[in-house]
Each structure stands twice: as structure tokens, then as C-alpha cells.
Amino acid sequence: MSTYDYDLLCIGSGPAGQRAAVQAAKLGKRVAVVEREQTVGGVCLHTGTIPSKTFREAVLGFASSNKHSGSGAAKKTKRPSADELFARVGDIVAREEQVQEAQLWRNDVEVLAGSAAFADPHAITVRGHDRTQTVTSDNVMVAVGTCPVPVMSGNLHGEGIISSDEIFSLENLPHSMAVIGCGVIGVEYAAMFAMLGVNVTVIDGRERPLEFLDREIMDEMVHQMRARNVLFRLGETVERLERHQNGRSRVVIHLESGKRLVTDLALVCAGRSGATAELNLQAAGLEADERGRLVVDENFRTAQPHIYAAGDVIGFPSLAATSSEQGRLAACHAFGVPAGPMPTNFPVGIYSIPEISMVGPAEHELTAKRVPYEIGIARFREIARGQILGDDTGFLKLIFHREDRRLLSVHAVGTGATELIHIGQCVMGLGGGLDYFLQTVFNYPTLAECYKVAALDAHNKLSL
């Protein structure tokens, strides 16, 4: 019999921690999850993925109803309240909490409420609201996720200056806002608030937003955001923030270039750090990097072979879907169950407006590696389903190897892009390519027809 209380203890109940816990439980192991919040789900459920995507749907619903409710000035003055938009978010989060708690309960995973800290490599102290206990585990999974990097003017944090974790605490929608940082989170919220008629300015020191995206796709997204009056201040760095009271609270943003912007709300999306500060990693013989992240090997083991880490706390790609798979693979490895390596071709979804998704390398990456390729493009306005949806700007881009015709990558922007991408992901995973699309029949009218049209476009170019 084991001398430990548990076979696996997961610190954190987000996608990585929960999936690792359930996988271990299904292997017949004694499992517990430590969660410091009142309910399970982690950042993904409470302030990140689920709330932000639900908010996006509420914004799109508002835009759709406004589109069909009239025209001219009457249409432009109709504006939802923060409570109306956030109500749906609260409902969905509450339902998901019940679903995830039920899943842990069905699999006999014990939930320990409180904050965790290592006492030694196998012992974890859990400080709850009403008691403190120390438990031991043969294996440990660190899946604590991340927290926002502190605002550069920390003493100003509060009214008018917030992080993405505090979006849903807003009592009123701003008339203007500045998004500092145009990573995925910044771009998503900039697009959502712009759709609500908020005057949005995006500030970032880089010359291009989301540099990992295919440039043609990114250019289309920026074009559409600018059409909604989003102002991009790229290549600009924030020097300091000030709060001014002149009838109403405003935020003054001083840029290093000497420019000054005045806005109702400053949303700081300057990156996230691993939430490891309170774990007392030294007691476990571990050390985090300058961003609070843990280094792991291909099996998600830290420097201590029995301590695993997965999810956002280990950095890229920091996606809910990949975090979940990392947790599963780590649990399998911990108990000697054969499992394949982490897939290299995983989809990336960006829930901006318009939606963006990709799987595989961008065109500029293939060019840098001197890979011979040909592209095929299908525009939604040429597809019956695109006309039905009223999306005349979206498009699908396929990149094929010129010599063996393999599908190298897929890039999409527009309605349903994050769903559409999975067809290409499957074909790539099975080693398929141009010939598959040329010989396959897709339902009509659907956006999936884009694959056929894009393949024909590439085929015609190769025929030349």
C-alpha cells in the first residue's frame, strides 16, 4: 500500500488540472484537486475563455438585432447596458461550474478548497477558509494557470484602469477605451467593444499585431477593425498612466513618443505570468522563470520527475484545448500508460470579430524556410453559404506543397472560422492533400465548400 494520501494531486482545476485528475481517476488512482476559488474551473471558466466567448456571442446578438431593427440615427443610438451583456455570461459560467463539479464527483475526485503551497516535494499544505491541512501525494500536477502582469502604474489600478480579469466587473460600458497590448486577449476585446460602438484605440510596441498569424489573414482583420473606427497605435510604448477627474473620471495615457491619449477606460493586456508565486516552489526543489513559468520536458515533467506541470503555467501555446491534452498526457505518463506525443498540428482560434483560426505554419514562415508551396483561396462572398450568412469579407486559405501536394496549413478569417478549420486539421493529420479535396463532395450550401473552391484554385495555379 502507498504511504501517500493520494496517487496524484492536481493544484488547480482549470483544463489541465481537471483533465489530468479525471484521466488518473479513470486509471483507478486516488486523486484530489486543490482549488483556491469557491468553485472549480480555473481562469478558463471564471475570467478567461468561457466568459469572453460568451460575451462575444452577446455582442454579436446585439449587433444582429440592431442590424434588423431599423436604420439611421435610431439604430445607432440603441445601446445595451453592461448588465444586459454580462447576464448571459453569469448564466453560462454557473452552468459550466455544475457540469465540471459533476464530472469530478462522478469520477471520485476529491476537491480540496484552499490555496496550495509545497511543504516538501511530496507534501502540500492547503490553507482553506476554515482549516489548514497538509496532504501527501506520490505525484503532483501543477496547473495553476496565469495571472495578469501588474499594471505599469500599480497604484492606479482600479477605476478606469483594469486587466482583462476585471472586464466583467464593469458597471457601465465606456464611451471610449484604450487597449494596451495587442496580443490575443487585447485584440479580442478591442474587436468586441468596437462592435458595441465604443471608440477603441489599440496601443502596442510591435509593428504588427499577432505576428504569428498569416499576414494576409491579419491584414483583413485589421482592415475590418479599422472600418469600425478602431485606431491602431503600433510601434508605441506607454510611458505612464494618470487618472483625471473633470466632471467624470478619465485616464490619460502618456506615450514615450510624446503623444497623449485621453480615454474613459484603459484595459491593460500586457501579458500574463504563471501564478506560482504562492506555491513555495523552493520547498519542492523547483524554480520558476522570470514570468513565473515552469520548464518541463516532453512528458511534462519538471526538474522533479514526480512533479508535472501543464497548461498556461508552462507557456506556449497557452490554449484551453492544448492545456487539457497536456494534462491527460502527463497523467498517462505518471502511471506508465502509453500515450502518443503532443500533436504538433493543433488549431489556434482567435475569437475576435471577425473570427480567425489557423493550423500549420503561416505563409511567411514557409517562405523563410524555402519550402515550395502553392496557395488556394476561397472567398465567402463566392460561396452560397457566405451570401446567406451575409459575410462578404471572410475567406479560407489553403497552402499545399508544390511537389507532393500535401496540405501544409490552413488559415481562415470570417464567420465560423474556428469550426471550419477542423476539416483541414483532419486532412493534415491523416497526411492528405490537394487530391482529397478535388475528389470530395461537401454539403451544399455550407462554408465547408470553401475547401473545394480553394483546392480548385490551387490546382489551376499548379497546372500552369
Protein Blocks (a to p, Z undefined) as FASTA:
>chain_A
ZZbfbfbdcedjbfklmmmmmmmmmnopacddddfbfbehijmlmmmmmmmmmmmmmmmm
mmmmmmmnoghjllmmpccdfklmmmmmmmmmmmmmmmmmmmmmmnopacdedddddfbf
kbccdddfkbccddddfbdcddebpaddddfblmlgcehiacfklmmmpfbdcfbdcdeh
jafklmmmmmmmmmnopacddddfbfbehklbcfklmmmmmmmmmmnopacdehiacfbd
cdddehiacdddddfkopacddfbdcddebjadfkklnommlnopacdfkopacddfkop
afblkbccedjknopehiaklmmmmmmmmmmmmnopacddddfbdcdddfbddddddedj
dfklmmmnopacddddddfklpmklmmnopakbccdddddfklopafbdcdedehklmmm
mmmmmmmmnopafklmmmpccddddfklmmmmmmmmmmmmmmZZ
